[in-house]
């Protein structure tokens, strides 16, 4: 028998063999729901296995870094928690570049509703800012900054430092930068995070701006801000000072 004939016979047998198998489908399945919370039982072997890591983590996260005299809360158009974070960002940015005039953060980036008065720990700041967002300085024309403020007004207010404006009919009015009326023709250096600079939270109008991204994490900036106050014998005591407010 020729090689060609043998080849075709082989292919025929393979075809017939595979055609005899039927596709298999799942006819039935069952599932069980297990609640994993504080009421769930503990597997002692896993508890023991994780104990060394927990001790190490606790030794880092439970370190006190400062004291808050009052509760810090997340709110719109302005909250003391957002004020604290924006102030920390502006201070850190100005240490890098003295020409930075203001700071802006997104409201959704605040991951705690409040921080209670009393001792503040490293772990609490990690809860507040669990993301590895970096401090970024953008150079933004005044007319684009006005647009940015309008967007923040539409979003009911975001944390800012060095900027103030009123919200009226979902637009920003009476915009001030360092106490001066905003100049549409000027280019401002504004501190923010890399998330917004990259267009996050629908801020695509920021992506084409000149920027300088530092290696500083926003979380570490907040930790250092509280530590610096403690070194000076001061407590965290932010208050509402009408940075962003609803026009009457």
C-alpha positions, 0 to 999 in steps of 0.5 A: 500500500502506498504511503499516500493511501496509508496517510488517507486511511489514517486520517479517516480513522482519526475522523471517525474516532473523534466523531464518535465522542459527544461534547460533555455539558454540566447538567447540574451543580450545587453551591453553598454560601459561607459567611466570612466575618467575625462570627466565623470559626477560626482554623487554629493552624492558619491563625498560628501560621499568620501570627508572626506576620500579624505581629510584624504588621501590628508593630508597624500599623499601630505606631502613633504619629500624632493627635487630632483635637477634633473629629476629621470628617469627609463631607461636601462641599468641604470637610475637615478630612479633605482639608487636612489631606489637601494641606498635607499635599500642598506643604509637601509639594512646596518643599519640592517646588516653592512655586506650587500655589495650590493643591487639589484632590478627588473626593472619591479618593478619601476612603474613610468617612471620618477619623476620630479625635485622639491618637492617630496611627500609621494604620489609620492613614493607610485606611484613609489612603490605601492606594499608592498614588503619587504626588504630581505637580501639573502646570495648568493655564488659568482658563483650564483651572477655571474649567477644573473648578467648574467640574469640581463644582458640578461634583459638589466640591472636592478637597482643595488647599490654596484655592477657594470658590463658591458653587452657584448653579453647579458652576464655580464663582469667585475663584481665588488662588492664594487670595487673588482672583484667578487669572485666565491667562496665567499658568499655575503650578498645582499639586494633585495626584497621578490618578487625576493627572492621568485623567482619572475621575473624568479629568481627561482635560488634564492629561495633556498638561506639563507635569512632574510626578514625584516619588512621594506617595500621598499616603506618606505625605499625610503621615509626614504631615501629622508627624511634623505637627507632633514634633512641633508639639502641635495637634491636628486641628483643621476647621471649615474655612469656606474653601469650597462653599455653596453661594447664598 
